[in-house]
Amino acid sequence: MARVMAINRSEKKGTIKTPIKEGRFLKNHGLQGDAHAGNWHRMVSLLAKESIDKMIAQGVKGLGPGKFAENITTEGIELHTLPIGTKLKIGETVQVVTQIGKECHSGCAIKQQVGECIMPKEGIFTKIIKEGVIRPGDPIEILK
């Protein structure tokens, strides 16, 4: 079963995010209190634990939720295979996939600290279309 492993937030862009107990996700905004939130197509970033595990298998130490600046760390779903436009019910929210991967900006703190960033290949971005609270353990459902 696909589920939320962690909710992560940071006050500055390009920095590692810190896990929080729950997140309030606002329509046309994203995660309340997060540096990346705003009314644009990349309101929320998601990365699968399975993607992080690939980096750990390559010998990168100290990785875990938020290290790649993702807002939501997931488990049990191959995020990067979801087509753009896919709707996801996560916790109380409904989100739509708007982008797969991204170009890392130069001087990215994550790349400097961990040596490589997996977000450009396997991270996804969503827009909030129904707001609500998300907590670790919440199920993730692909809506038809």
N, CA, C and O atoms as CSV, one atom per row, in Angstrom:
chain,resi,resn,atom,element,x,y,z
A,1,MET,N,N,0.839,-1.197,0.000
A,1,MET,CA,C,0.000,0.000,0.000
A,1,MET,C,C,0.879,1.255,0.000
A,1,MET,O,O,1.842,1.356,0.761
A,2,ALA,N,N,0.533,2.191,-0.857
A,2,ALA,CA,C,1.255,3.462,-0.918
A,2,ALA,C,C,0.857,4.330,0.274
A,2,ALA,O,O,-0.317,4.443,0.628
A,3,ARG,N,N,1.890,4.945,0.888
A,3,ARG,CA,C,1.595,5.784,2.044
A,3,ARG,C,C,2.625,6.899,2.178
A,3,ARG,O,O,3.673,6.884,1.532
A,4,VAL,N,N,2.300,7.864,3.034
A,4,VAL,CA,C,3.192,8.973,3.357
A,4,VAL,C,C,4.155,8.493,4.438
A,4,VAL,O,O,3.733,7.975,5.472
A,5,MET,N,N,5.427,8.664,4.196
A,5,MET,CA,C,6.435,8.304,5.188
A,5,MET,C,C,6.779,9.518,6.062
A,5,MET,O,O,6.968,9.384,7.271
A,6,ALA,N,N,6.858,10.709,5.436
A,6,ALA,CA,C,7.219,11.915,6.190
A,6,ALA,C,C,6.724,13.166,5.472
A,6,ALA,O,O,6.580,13.189,4.250
A,7,ILE,N,N,6.466,14.212,6.272
A,7,ILE,CA,C,6.169,15.563,5.780
A,7,ILE,C,C,7.380,16.405,6.176
A,7,ILE,O,O,7.811,16.370,7.328
A,8,ASN,N,N,7.929,17.160,5.224
A,8,ASN,CA,C,9.163,17.901,5.461
A,8,ASN,C,C,9.017,19.362,5.033
A,8,ASN,O,O,8.367,19.672,4.034
A,9,ARG,N,N,9.640,20.259,5.820
A,9,ARG,CA,C,9.493,21.693,5.559
A,9,ARG,C,C,10.828,22.405,5.797
A,9,ARG,O,O,11.617,22.000,6.651
A,10,SER,N,N,11.067,23.479,5.024
A,10,SER,CA,C,12.243,24.332,5.244
A,10,SER,C,C,11.841,25.791,5.071
A,10,SER,O,O,10.885,26.110,4.365
A,11,GLU,N,N,12.590,26.668,5.730
A,11,GLU,CA,C,12.308,28.100,5.649
A,11,GLU,C,C,13.051,28.768,4.508
A,11,GLU,O,O,12.687,29.868,4.094
A,12,LYS,N,N,14.118,28.101,3.977
A,12,LYS,CA,C,14.901,28.664,2.878
A,12,LYS,C,C,14.959,27.693,1.713
A,12,LYS,O,O,15.041,26.482,1.919
A,13,LYS,N,N,14.919,28.219,0.471
A,13,LYS,CA,C,15.020,27.382,-0.725
A,13,LYS,C,C,16.417,26.791,-0.839
A,13,LYS,O,O,17.397,27.385,-0.390
A,14,GLY,N,N,16.495,25.594,-1.456
A,14,GLY,CA,C,17.773,24.949,-1.707
A,14,GLY,C,C,18.415,24.309,-0.486
A,14,GLY,O,O,19.585,23.926,-0.525
A,15,THR,N,N,17.655,24.191,0.595
A,15,THR,CA,C,18.194,23.585,1.810
A,15,THR,C,C,17.445,22.298,2.126
A,15,THR,O,O,16.336,22.071,1.642
A,16,ILE,N,N,18.067,21.469,2.939
A,16,ILE,CA,C,17.458,20.228,3.403
A,16,ILE,C,C,16.239,20.578,4.260
A,16,ILE,O,O,16.273,21.530,5.040
A,17,LYS,N,N,15.183,19.814,4.110
A,17,LYS,CA,C,13.964,20.060,4.883
A,17,LYS,C,C,13.950,19.170,6.133
A,17,LYS,O,O,14.560,18.101,6.162
A,18,THR,N,N,13.246,19.633,7.149
A,18,THR,CA,C,13.140,18.924,8.421
A,18,THR,C,C,11.764,18.279,8.539
A,18,THR,O,O,10.756,18.932,8.265
A,19,PRO,N,N,11.700,16.997,8.944
A,19,PRO,CA,C,10.399,16.346,9.133
A,19,PRO,C,C,9.562,17.043,10.218
A,19,PRO,O,O,10.088,17.477,11.243
A,20,ILE,N,N,8.247,17.140,9.966
A,20,ILE,CA,C,7.291,17.718,10.916
A,20,ILE,C,C,6.178,16.693,11.167
A,20,ILE,O,O,6.004,15.752,10.393
A,21,LYS,N,N,5.423,16.889,12.265
A,21,LYS,CA,C,4.384,15.911,12.661
A,21,LYS,C,C,3.210,15.859,11.690
A,21,LYS,O,O,2.637,14.794,11.460
A,22,GLU,N,N,2.853,17.007,11.120
A,22,GLU,CA,C,1.774,17.073,10.134
A,22,GLU,C,C,1.943,18.351,9.339
A,22,GLU,O,O,2.582,19.302,9.790
A,23,GLY,N,N,1.364,18.362,8.154
A,23,GLY,CA,C,1.445,19.547,7.313
A,23,GLY,C,C,0.083,19.968,6.838
A,23,GLY,O,O,-0.742,19.133,6.467
A,24,ARG,N,N,-0.163,21.282,6.848
A,24,ARG,CA,C,-1.393,21.831,6.276
A,24,ARG,C,C,-1.056,22.293,4.872
A,24,ARG,O,O,-0.200,23.156,4.677
A,25,PHE,N,N,-1.741,21.705,3.889
A,25,PHE,CA,C,-1.509,22.012,2.486
A,25,PHE,C,C,-2.671,22.847,1.970
A,25,PHE,O,O,-3.826,22.422,2.012
A,26,LEU,N,N,-2.346,24.046,1.482
A,26,LEU,CA,C,-3.350,25.016,1.072
A,26,LEU,C,C,-3.504,25.065,-0.450
A,26,LEU,O,O,-2.524,24.984,-1.190
A,27,LYS,N,N,-4.750,25.200,-0.897
A,27,LYS,CA,C,-5.045,25.312,-2.325
A,27,LYS,C,C,-4.341,26.552,-2.871
A,27,LYS,O,O,-4.295,27.590,-2.212
A,28,ASN,N,N,-3.797,26.435,-4.077
A,28,ASN,CA,C,-3.077,27.526,-4.739
A,28,ASN,C,C,-1.892,28.041,-3.926
A,28,ASN,O,O,-1.483,29.190,-4.091
A,29,HIS,N,N,-1.334,27.196,-3.043
A,29,HIS,CA,C,-0.200,27.623,-2.237
A,29,HIS,C,C,0.803,26.496,-1.983
A,29,HIS,O,O,1.986,26.648,-2.288
A,30,GLY,N,N,0.349,25.365,-1.427
A,30,GLY,CA,C,1.263,24.284,-1.054
A,30,GLY,C,C,1.352,24.141,0.448
A,30,GLY,O,O,0.401,24.453,1.163
A,31,LEU,N,N,2.498,23.666,0.935
A,31,LEU,CA,C,2.690,23.410,2.363
A,31,LEU,C,C,2.873,24.724,3.113
A,31,LEU,O,O,3.797,25.489,2.837
A,32,GLN,N,N,1.987,24.970,4.052
A,32,GLN,CA,C,2.033,26.188,4.866
A,32,GLN,C,C,3.372,26.264,5.595
A,32,GLN,O,O,3.783,25.313,6.259
A,33,GLY,N,N,4.049,27.408,5.461
A,33,GLY,CA,C,5.313,27.630,6.152
A,33,GLY,C,C,6.544,27.127,5.410
A,33,GLY,O,O,7.654,27.216,5.935
A,34,ASP,N,N,6.367,26.592,4.184
A,34,ASP,CA,C,7.508,26.089,3.426
A,34,ASP,C,C,8.010,27.126,2.428
A,34,ASP,O,O,7.218,27.845,1.818
A,35,ALA,N,N,9.333,27.198,2.265
A,35,ALA,CA,C,9.970,28.177,1.376
A,35,ALA,C,C,9.542,28.031,-0.085
A,35,ALA,O,O,9.524,29.021,-0.817
A,36,HIS,N,N,9.199,26.823,-0.523
A,36,HIS,CA,C,8.841,26.606,-1.924
A,36,HIS,C,C,7.362,26.828,-2.221
A,36,HIS,O,O,6.942,26.800,-3.378
A,37,ALA,N,N,6.581,27.046,-1.177
A,37,ALA,CA,C,5.134,27.216,-1.375
A,37,ALA,C,C,4.864,28.498,-2.155
A,37,ALA,O,O,5.643,29.450,-2.098
A,38,GLY,N,N,3.765,28.509,-2.876
A,38,GLY,CA,C,3.360,29.679,-3.646
A,38,GLY,C,C,2.457,29.237,-4.774
A,38,GLY,O,O,2.336,28.043,-5.046
A,39,ASN,N,N,1.825,30.186,-5.429
A,39,ASN,CA,C,0.874,29.873,-6.486
A,39,ASN,C,C,1.605,29.663,-7.807
A,39,ASN,O,O,1.668,30.555,-8.653
A,40,TRP,N,N,2.159,28.453,-7.960
A,40,TRP,CA,C,2.843,28.071,-9.196
A,40,TRP,C,C,2.690,26.575,-9.381
A,40,TRP,O,O,2.058,25.920,-8.551
A,41,HIS,N,N,3.251,26.011,-10.448
A,41,HIS,CA,C,3.019,24.595,-10.773
A,41,HIS,C,C,3.844,23.632,-9.921
A,41,HIS,O,O,3.624,22.422,-9.977
A,42,ARG,N,N,4.795,24.151,-9.129
A,42,ARG,CA,C,5.599,23.264,-8.283
A,42,ARG,C,C,5.380,23.573,-6.806
A,42,ARG,O,O,6.334,23.802,-6.061
A,43,MET,N,N,4.119,23.577,-6.392
A,43,MET,CA,C,3.767,23.893,-4.999
A,43,MET,C,C,4.334,22.885,-4.018
A,43,MET,O,O,4.824,23.255,-2.951
A,44,VAL,N,N,4.265,21.600,-4.382
A,44,VAL,CA,C,4.645,20.520,-3.470
A,44,VAL,C,C,5.587,19.567,-4.212
A,44,VAL,O,O,5.354,19.214,-5.369
A,45,SER,N,N,6.661,19.159,-3.518
A,45,SER,CA,C,7.589,18.184,-4.104
A,45,SER,C,C,7.461,16.866,-3.357
A,45,SER,O,O,7.304,16.834,-2.137
A,46,LEU,N,N,7.532,15.769,-4.125
A,46,LEU,CA,C,7.422,14.429,-3.551
A,46,LEU,C,C,8.582,13.576,-4.039
A,46,LEU,O,O,9.010,13.687,-5.188
A,47,LEU,N,N,9.083,12.728,-3.157
A,47,LEU,CA,C,10.147,11.795,-3.509
A,47,LEU,C,C,9.880,10.489,-2.765
A,47,LEU,O,O,9.520,10.491,-1.588
A,48,ALA,N,N,10.064,9.375,-3.473
A,48,ALA,CA,C,9.822,8.052,-2.884
A,48,ALA,C,C,11.008,7.594,-2.044
A,48,ALA,O,O,12.162,7.841,-2.393
A,49,LYS,N,N,10.710,6.930,-0.941
A,49,LYS,CA,C,11.739,6.300,-0.099
A,49,LYS,C,C,12.579,5.351,-0.954
A,49,LYS,O,O,13.784,5.220,-0.739
A,50,GLU,N,N,11.946,4.694,-1.917
A,50,GLU,CA,C,12.650,3.760,-2.796
A,50,GLU,C,C,13.738,4.470,-3.610
A,50,GLU,O,O,14.786,3.885,-3.884
A,51,SER,N,N,13.496,5.720,-3.994
A,51,SER,CA,C,14.510,6.513,-4.706
A,51,SER,C,C,15.673,6.851,-3.772
A,51,SER,O,O,16.837,6.783,-4.166
A,52,ILE,N,N,15.347,7.215,-2.535
A,52,ILE,CA,C,16.376,7.520,-1.532
A,52,ILE,C,C,17.206,6.261,-1.263
A,52,ILE,O,O,18.425,6.334,-1.105
A,53,ASP,N,N,16.529,5.101,-1.211
A,53,ASP,CA,C,17.219,3.827,-0.967
A,53,ASP,C,C,18.253,3.525,-2.058
A,53,ASP,O,O,19.285,2.917,-1.775
A,54,LYS,N,N,17.985,3.947,-3.308
A,54,LYS,CA,C,18.947,3.754,-4.404
A,54,LYS,C,C,20.247,4.489,-4.097
A,54,LYS,O,O,21.334,3.971,-4.352
A,55,MET,N,N,20.132,5.701,-3.549
A,55,MET,CA,C,21.313,6.499,-3.206
A,55,MET,C,C,22.067,5.851,-2.033
A,55,MET,O,O,23.298,5.838,-2.010
A,56,ILE,N,N,21.323,5.321,-1.073
A,56,ILE,CA,C,21.937,4.638,0.076
A,56,ILE,C,C,22.701,3.407,-0.423
A,56,ILE,O,O,23.798,3.115,0.053
A,57,ALA,N,N,22.110,2.687,-1.390
A,57,ALA,CA,C,22.757,1.494,-1.959
A,57,ALA,C,C,24.058,1.855,-2.683
A,57,ALA,O,O,24.955,1.021,-2.806
A,58,GLN,N,N,24.157,3.103,-3.161
A,58,GLN,CA,C,25.380,3.571,-3.826
A,58,GLN,C,C,26.433,4.023,-2.810
A,58,GLN,O,O,27.521,4.461,-3.183
A,59,GLY,N,N,26.095,3.910,-1.524
A,59,GLY,CA,C,27.061,4.220,-0.483
A,59,GLY,C,C,26.938,5.600,0.135
A,59,GLY,O,O,27.771,5.985,0.956
A,60,VAL,N,N,25.901,6.360,-0.250
A,60,VAL,CA,C,25.705,7.689,0.342
A,60,VAL,C,C,25.125,7.497,1.741
A,60,VAL,O,O,24.098,6.841,1.914
A,61,LYS,N,N,25.789,8.070,2.724
A,61,LYS,CA,C,25.385,7.884,4.129
A,61,LYS,C,C,24.552,9.069,4.627
A,61,LYS,O,O,24.600,10.163,4.064
A,62,GLY,N,N,23.788,8.823,5.695
A,62,GLY,CA,C,23.052,9.883,6.368
A,62,GLY,C,C,21.811,10.377,5.645
A,62,GLY,O,O,21.338,11.482,5.912
A,63,LEU,N,N,21.282,9.577,4.737
A,63,LEU,CA,C,20.093,10.007,3.994
A,63,LEU,C,C,18.820,9.602,4.730
A,63,LEU,O,O,18.791,8.619,5.469
A,64,GLY,N,N,17.780,10.384,4.506
A,64,GLY,CA,C,16.481,10.108,5.089
A,64,GLY,C,C,15.502,11.140,4.592
A,64,GLY,O,O,15.842,11.937,3.717
A,65,PRO,N,N,14.284,11.152,5.128
A,65,PRO,CA,C,13.271,12.097,4.696
A,65,PRO,C,C,13.738,13.554,4.783
A,65,PRO,O,O,14.322,13.982,5.779
A,66,GLY,N,N,13.461,14.306,3.704
A,66,GLY,CA,C,13.767,15.735,3.665
A,66,GLY,C,C,15.152,16.082,3.161
A,66,GLY,O,O,15.418,17.243,2.850
A,67,LYS,N,N,16.041,15.104,3.073
A,67,LYS,CA,C,17.432,15.379,2.665
A,67,LYS,C,C,17.521,15.877,1.225
A,67,LYS,O,O,18.479,16.561,0.867
A,68,PHE,N,N,16.532,15.541,0.397
A,68,PHE,CA,C,16.519,16.004,-0.991
A,68,PHE,C,C,15.540,17.157,-1.175
A,68,PHE,O,O,15.125,17.455,-2.295
A,69,ALA,N,N,15.174,17.803,-0.071
A,69,ALA,CA,C,14.290,18.969,-0.053
A,69,ALA,C,C,12.873,18.648,-0.525
A,69,ALA,O,O,12.163,19.527,-1.014
A,70,GLU,N,N,12.463,17.383,-0.377
A,70,GLU,CA,C,11.092,17.023,-0.749
A,70,GLU,C,C,10.136,17.345,0.403
A,70,GLU,O,O,10.482,17.195,1.575
A,71,ASN,N,N,8.933,17.787,0.046
A,71,ASN,CA,C,7.908,18.066,1.051
A,71,ASN,C,C,7.275,16.792,1.587
A,71,ASN,O,O,6.977,16.683,2.776
A,72,ILE,N,N,7.074,15.824,0.689
A,72,ILE,CA,C,6.433,14.570,1.089
A,72,ILE,C,C,7.335,13.414,0.662
A,72,ILE,O,O,7.654,13.260,-0.517
A,73,THR,N,N,7.737,12.607,1.641
A,73,THR,CA,C,8.477,11.377,1.356
A,73,THR,C,C,7.440,10.260,1.354
A,73,THR,O,O,6.691,10.091,2.316
A,74,THR,N,N,7.405,9.495,0.253
A,74,THR,CA,C,6.388,8.449,0.097
A,74,THR,C,C,7.023,7.073,0.195
A,74,THR,O,O,8.246,6.927,0.213
A,75,GLU,N,N,6.160,6.068,0.259
A,75,GLU,CA,C,6.609,4.677,0.270
A,75,GLU,C,C,5.560,3.845,-0.453
A,75,GLU,O,O,4.361,4.031,-0.244
A,76,GLY,N,N,6.017,2.917,-1.311
A,76,GLY,CA,C,5.092,1.994,-1.967
A,76,GLY,C,C,4.465,2.507,-3.247
A,76,GLY,O,O,3.476,1.938,-3.709
A,77,ILE,N,N,5.011,3.577,-3.843
A,77,ILE,CA,C,4.481,4.104,-5.100
A,77,ILE,C,C,5.651,4.625,-5.941
A,77,ILE,O,O,6.512,5.344,-5.436
A,78,GLU,N,N,5.674,4.257,-7.224
A,78,GLU,CA,C,6.726,4.730,-8.131
A,78,GLU,C,C,6.289,6.071,-8.704
A,78,GLU,O,O,5.672,6.137,-9.767
A,79,LEU,N,N,6.613,7.121,-7.995
A,79,LEU,CA,C,6.155,8.462,-8.343
A,79,LEU,C,C,6.538,8.892,-9.752
A,79,LEU,O,O,5.709,9.412,-10.499
A,80,HIS,N,N,7.807,8.669,-10.113
A,80,HIS,CA,C,8.310,9.186,-11.390
A,80,HIS,C,C,7.702,8.495,-12.615
A,80,HIS,O,O,7.961,8.907,-13.746
A,81,THR,N,N,6.890,7.439,-12.398
A,81,THR,CA,C,6.218,6.780,-13.522
A,81,THR,C,C,4.790,7.313,-13.726
A,81,THR,O,O,4.118,6.936,-14.687
A,82,LEU,N,N,4.337,8.178,-12.834
A,82,LEU,CA,C,2.975,8.729,-12.947
A,82,LEU,C,C,2.929,9.792,-14.049
A,82,LEU,O,O,3.787,10.675,-14.086
A,83,PRO,N,N,1.954,9.721,-14.933
A,83,PRO,CA,C,1.853,10.747,-15.965
A,83,PRO,C,C,1.432,12.111,-15.389
A,83,PRO,O,O,0.716,12.183,-14.391
A,84,ILE,N,N,1.889,13.174,-16.034
A,84,ILE,CA,C,1.442,14.521,-15.659
A,84,ILE,C,C,-0.071,14.540,-15.801
A,84,ILE,O,O,-0.621,14.006,-16.764
A,85,GLY,N,N,-0.737,15.154,-14.840
A,85,GLY,CA,C,-2.206,15.198,-14.833
A,85,GLY,C,C,-2.826,14.166,-13.908
A,85,GLY,O,O,-4.029,14.212,-13.650
A,86,THR,N,N,-2.013,13.224,-13.397
A,86,THR,CA,C,-2.514,12.213,-12.465
A,86,THR,C,C,-2.962,12.892,-11.181
A,86,THR,O,O,-2.250,13.733,-10.633
A,87,LYS,N,N,-4.153,12.523,-10.701
A,87,LYS,CA,C,-4.658,13.067,-9.435
A,87,LYS,C,C,-4.388,12.067,-8.317
A,87,LYS,O,O,-4.624,10.868,-8.462
A,88,LEU,N,N,-3.888,12.589,-7.196
A,88,LEU,CA,C,-3.567,11.774,-6.031
A,88,LEU,C,C,-4.340,12.268,-4.821
A,88,LEU,O,O,-4.380,13.468,-4.552
A,89,LYS,N,N,-4.956,11.343,-4.090
A,89,LYS,CA,C,-5.562,11.683,-2.804
A,89,LYS,C,C,-4.520,11.314,-1.758
A,89,LYS,O,O,-4.176,10.142,-1.597
A,90,ILE,N,N,-4.019,12.324,-1.048
A,90,ILE,CA,C,-3.007,12.119,-0.016
A,90,ILE,C,C,-3.531,12.780,1.254
A,90,ILE,O,O,-3.708,13.997,1.304
A,91,GLY,N,N,-3.781,11.961,2.287
A,91,GLY,CA,C,-4.401,12.511,3.498
A,91,GLY,C,C,-5.730,13.132,3.129
A,91,GLY,O,O,-6.538,12.521,2.429
A,92,GLU,N,N,-5.960,14.364,3.607
A,92,GLU,CA,C,-7.218,15.060,3.291
A,92,GLU,C,C,-7.145,15.782,1.947
A,92,GLU,O,O,-8.159,16.289,1.467
A,93,THR,N,N,-5.962,15.836,1.334
A,93,THR,CA,C,-5.771,16.638,0.125
A,93,THR,C,C,-6.047,15.857,-1.150
A,93,THR,O,O,-6.073,14.626,-1.158
A,94,VAL,N,N,-6.254,16.618,-2.239
A,94,VAL,CA,C,-6.186,16.066,-3.589
A,94,VAL,C,C,-5.165,16.932,-4.318
A,94,VAL,O,O,-5.223,18.161,-4.277
A,95,GLN,N,N,-4.218,16.251,-4.993
A,95,GLN,CA,C,-3.148,16.941,-5.697
A,95,GLN,C,C,-3.095,16.434,-7.127
A,95,GLN,O,O,-3.495,15.305,-7.412
A,96,VAL,N,N,-2.599,17.275,-8.026
A,96,VAL,CA,C,-2.432,16.865,-9.420
A,96,VAL,C,C,-0.953,16.984,-9.778
A,96,VAL,O,O,-0.305,17.987,-9.476
A,97,VAL,N,N,-0.428,15.933,-10.433
A,97,VAL,CA,C,0.977,15.911,-10.845
A,97,VAL,C,C,1.170,16.922,-11.978
A,97,VAL,O,O,0.474,16.878,-12.993
A,98,THR,N,N,2.134,17.837,-11.783
A,98,THR,CA,C,2.383,18.901,-12.762
A,98,THR,C,C,3.745,18.795,-13.433
A,98,THR,O,O,3.946,19.358,-14.509
A,99,GLN,N,N,4.686,18.081,-12.814
A,99,GLN,CA,C,6.032,17.983,-13.381
A,99,GLN,C,C,6.737,16.751,-12.819
A,99,GLN,O,O,6.581,16.405,-11.648
A,100,ILE,N,N,7.520,16.095,-13.686
A,100,ILE,CA,C,8.350,14.963,-13.264
A,100,ILE,C,C,9.802,15.435,-13.353
A,100,ILE,O,O,10.262,15.863,-14.412
A,101,GLY,N,N,10.511,15.353,-12.239
A,101,GLY,CA,C,11.905,15.777,-12.214
A,101,GLY,C,C,12.069,17.280,-12.357
A,101,GLY,O,O,11.103,18.014,-12.564
A,102,LYS,N,N,13.324,17.721,-12.241
A,102,LYS,CA,C,13.632,19.141,-12.394
A,102,LYS,C,C,15.127,19.291,-12.592
A,102,LYS,O,O,15.904,18.383,-12.298
A,103,GLU,N,N,15.515,20.448,-13.093
A,103,GLU,CA,C,16.935,20.744,-13.223
A,103,GLU,C,C,17.408,21.308,-11.898
A,103,GLU,O,O,16.797,22.234,-11.365
A,104,CYS,N,N,18.484,20.764,-11.360
A,104,CYS,CA,C,19.039,21.290,-10.112
A,104,CYS,C,C,19.737,22.608,-10.400
A,104,CYS,O,O,20.456,22.736,-11.391
A,105,HIS,N,N,19.524,23.585,-9.533
A,105,HIS,CA,C,20.226,24.858,-9.711
A,105,HIS,C,C,21.673,24.711,-9.268
A,105,HIS,O,O,21.982,23.881,-8.413
A,106,SER,N,N,22.550,25.505,-9.841
A,106,SER,CA,C,23.968,25.398,-9.481
A,106,SER,C,C,24.160,25.820,-8.031
A,106,SER,O,O,23.476,26.716,-7.535
A,107,GLY,N,N,25.081,25.177,-7.372
A,107,GLY,CA,C,25.325,25.481,-5.966
A,107,GLY,C,C,24.280,24.894,-5.034
A,107,GLY,O,O,24.135,25.340,-3.896
A,108,CYS,N,N,23.548,23.888,-5.518
A,108,CYS,CA,C,22.504,23.237,-4.723
A,108,CYS,C,C,23.108,22.636,-3.448
A,108,CYS,O,O,24.031,21.824,-3.514
A,109,ALA,N,N,22.589,23.036,-2.312
A,109,ALA,CA,C,23.106,22.561,-1.015
A,109,ALA,C,C,22.988,21.057,-0.879
A,109,ALA,O,O,23.841,20.416,-0.264
A,110,ILE,N,N,21.945,20.494,-1.444
A,110,ILE,CA,C,21.723,19.063,-1.338
A,110,ILE,C,C,22.831,18.312,-2.085
A,110,ILE,O,O,23.433,17.380,-1.553
A,111,LYS,N,N,23.088,18.738,-3.334
A,111,LYS,CA,C,24.128,18.088,-4.146
A,111,LYS,C,C,25.504,18.234,-3.474
A,111,LYS,O,O,26.306,17.301,-3.493
A,112,GLN,N,N,25.769,19.391,-2.891
A,112,GLN,CA,C,27.043,19.608,-2.199
A,112,GLN,C,C,27.182,18.678,-0.998
A,112,GLN,O,O,28.267,18.161,-0.730
A,113,GLN,N,N,26.084,18.467,-0.276
A,113,GLN,CA,C,26.149,17.654,0.939
A,113,GLN,C,C,26.115,16.155,0.670
A,113,GLN,O,O,26.785,15.393,1.367
A,114,VAL,N,N,25.349,15.716,-0.327
A,114,VAL,CA,C,25.203,14.273,-0.546
A,114,VAL,C,C,25.899,13.769,-1.811
A,114,VAL,O,O,25.940,12.562,-2.051
A,115,GLY,N,N,26.447,14.677,-2.623
A,115,GLY,CA,C,27.218,14.271,-3.798
A,115,GLY,C,C,26.433,14.146,-5.075
A,115,GLY,O,O,26.976,14.380,-6.155
A,116,GLU,N,N,25.180,13.787,-4.987
A,116,GLU,CA,C,24.313,13.682,-6.155
A,116,GLU,C,C,22.884,13.928,-5.686
A,116,GLU,O,O,22.535,13.638,-4.542
A,117,CYS,N,N,22.074,14.457,-6.572
A,117,CYS,CA,C,20.668,14.693,-6.214
A,117,CYS,C,C,19.788,13.817,-7.091
A,117,CYS,O,O,19.931,13.813,-8.314
A,118,ILE,N,N,18.887,13.082,-6.475
A,118,ILE,CA,C,17.991,12.188,-7.216
A,118,ILE,C,C,16.713,12.913,-7.662
A,118,ILE,O,O,15.985,12.428,-8.528
A,119,MET,N,N,16.449,14.090,-7.054
A,119,MET,CA,C,15.234,14.848,-7.400
A,119,MET,C,C,15.109,15.121,-8.904
A,119,MET,O,O,14.007,15.014,-9.442
A,120,PRO,N,N,16.204,15.472,-9.606
A,120,PRO,CA,C,16.048,15.777,-11.038
A,120,PRO,C,C,15.494,14.627,-11.865
A,120,PRO,O,O,14.880,14.857,-12.907
A,121,LYS,N,N,15.700,13.390,-11.417
A,121,LYS,CA,C,15.242,12.229,-12.187
A,121,LYS,C,C,13.948,11.630,-11.644
A,121,LYS,O,O,13.080,11.226,-12.417
A,122,GLU,N,N,13.816,11.572,-10.314
A,122,GLU,CA,C,12.729,10.781,-9.743
A,122,GLU,C,C,11.782,11.543,-8.827
A,122,GLU,O,O,10.799,10.975,-8.351
A,123,GLY,N,N,12.056,12.805,-8.575
A,123,GLY,CA,C,11.132,13.617,-7.790
A,123,GLY,C,C,9.983,14.085,-8.664
A,123,GLY,O,O,10.139,14.215,-9.878
A,124,ILE,N,N,8.842,14.336,-8.066
A,124,ILE,CA,C,7.716,14.888,-8.835
A,124,ILE,C,C,7.179,16.119,-8.101
A,124,ILE,O,O,7.455,16.343,-6.923
A,125,PHE,N,N,6.404,16.902,-8.844
A,125,PHE,CA,C,5.812,18.114,-8.289
A,125,PHE,C,C,4.310,18.085,-8.515
A,125,PHE,O,O,3.820,17.587,-9.529
A,126,THR,N,N,3.590,18.633,-7.537
A,126,THR,CA,C,2.135,18.659,-7.620
A,126,THR,C,C,1.600,20.033,-7.257
A,126,THR,O,O,2.291,20.882,-6.694
A,127,LYS,N,N,0.346,20.205,-7.607
A,127,LYS,CA,C,-0.417,21.407,-7.275
A,127,LYS,C,C,-1.572,20.933,-6.401
A,127,LYS,O,O,-2.162,19.886,-6.666
A,128,ILE,N,N,-1.894,21.690,-5.368
A,128,ILE,CA,C,-2.999,21.327,-4.465
A,128,ILE,C,C,-4.317,21.781,-5.084
A,128,ILE,O,O,-4.495,22.962,-5.381
A,129,ILE,N,N,-5.246,20.833,-5.278
A,129,ILE,CA,C,-6.565,21.215,-5.784
A,129,ILE,C,C,-7.657,21.058,-4.719
A,129,ILE,O,O,-8.756,21.595,-4.862
A,130,LYS,N,N,-7.343,20.317,-3.650
A,130,LYS,CA,C,-8.227,20.264,-2.476
A,130,LYS,C,C,-7.321,20.295,-1.260
A,130,LYS,O,O,-6.497,19.401,-1.068
A,131,GLU,N,N,-7.474,21.330,-0.434
A,131,GLU,CA,C,-6.555,21.495,0.705
A,131,GLU,C,C,-6.932,20.607,1.881
A,131,GLU,O,O,-8.032,20.062,1.957
A,132,GLY,N,N,-5.968,20.484,2.798
A,132,GLY,CA,C,-6.192,19.688,3.993
A,132,GLY,C,C,-4.887,19.349,4.676
A,132,GLY,O,O,-3.825,19.856,4.317
A,133,VAL,N,N,-4.987,18.476,5.674
A,133,VAL,CA,C,-3.835,18.078,6.483
A,133,VAL,C,C,-3.338,16.713,6.006
A,133,VAL,O,O,-4.123,15.838,5.641
A,134,ILE,N,N,-2.006,16.556,6.018
A,134,ILE,CA,C,-1.379,15.269,5.705
A,134,ILE,C,C,-0.462,14.920,6.873
A,134,ILE,O,O,0.252,15.770,7.405
A,135,ARG,N,N,-0.501,13.648,7.254
A,135,ARG,CA,C,0.337,13.147,8.350
A,135,ARG,C,C,1.105,11.910,7.887
A,135,ARG,O,O,0.645,11.207,6.987
A,136,PRO,N,N,2.263,11.632,8.483
A,136,PRO,CA,C,2.940,10.377,8.178
A,136,PRO,C,C,2.002,9.203,8.432
A,136,PRO,O,O,1.262,9.189,9.416
A,137,GLY,N,N,2.038,8.221,7.540
A,137,GLY,CA,C,1.162,7.055,7.641
A,137,GLY,C,C,-0.095,7.166,6.805
A,137,GLY,O,O,-0.753,6.159,6.543
A,138,ASP,N,N,-0.449,8.392,6.374
A,138,ASP,CA,C,-1.652,8.561,5.546
A,138,ASP,C,C,-1.504,7.793,4.233
A,138,ASP,O,O,-0.419,7.756,3.654
A,139,PRO,N,N,-2.604,7.172,3.759
A,139,PRO,CA,C,-2.541,6.450,2.486
A,139,PRO,C,C,-2.459,7.408,1.290
A,139,PRO,O,O,-2.891,8.558,1.365
A,140,ILE,N,N,-1.900,6.911,0.200
A,140,ILE,CA,C,-1.851,7.638,-1.071
A,140,ILE,C,C,-2.645,6.825,-2.065
A,140,ILE,O,O,-2.396,5.636,-2.264
A,141,GLU,N,N,-3.614,7.490,-2.693
A,141,GLU,CA,C,-4.492,6.805,-3.637
A,141,GLU,C,C,-4.457,7.532,-4.975
A,141,GLU,O,O,-4.574,8.756,-5.033
A,142,ILE,N,N,-4.294,6.760,-6.052
A,142,ILE,CA,C,-4.361,7.339,-7.407
A,142,ILE,C,C,-5.834,7.413,-7.777
A,142,ILE,O,O,-6.523,6.393,-7.779
A,143,LEU,N,N,-6.328,8.613,-8.093
A,143,LEU,CA,C,-7.734,8.793,-8.451
A,143,LEU,C,C,-7.919,8.603,-9.941
A,143,LEU,O,O,-7.082,9.029,-10.737
A,144,LYS,N,N,-9.008,7.968,-10.316
A,144,LYS,CA,C,-9.314,7.725,-11.732
A,144,LYS,C,C,-10.064,8.907,-12.302
A,144,LYS,O,O,-10.417,8.903,-13.482
